[in-house]
């Protein structure tokens, strides 16, 4: 998932905002239902990098955006449809996380 960041203070320190892109394939099975397809999307992210020392940071990040999914939705007992039978635009979480980073200087 590529992301372009703008740091408000200096690079790798404090607040930043970003734009992220997402592309993925999925194949989910739950009981007798199967969902198989692709999702494409983009969104905004926000984060904060807490400087721990000269080389170490802890980074907190979260983001949300819009995703377009097209997929096959069918029962395991049925035959797979010839073309995707569900097309949907939805709000999706882009990322949420905590990262420890090491900065080479």
Phi, psi and omega in degrees: 000101180289148180217137175251125185246146171242118180270128183282331181259268174227158182304137176068023177214135176066218191281147171211158173235150183215165174240129184234150176242152183220136172215131183204155171249150179217156178213098184250136176234128177222115184055247182257004184256140178233135175235124185220123181177207184231155173222138178230143181191180178202158181190187181250145177233157176224144179207170178219129177254119179266118182282120179264332182189192182298325184246348187246137174226157166242129184242130177248133183216150176205152180195161178214161180192197179250141178228144176248120181245137171230126185204164174270130177234110184207163179278147180299332181280346178268168173276148179296133178299158183285337177219160180304131183257002176227129173231125188216140171252127185214159173280130183229150171285129180276314178194158171207132182184171174230129181231143171260128182239145174247128183255121177278125178236000000 
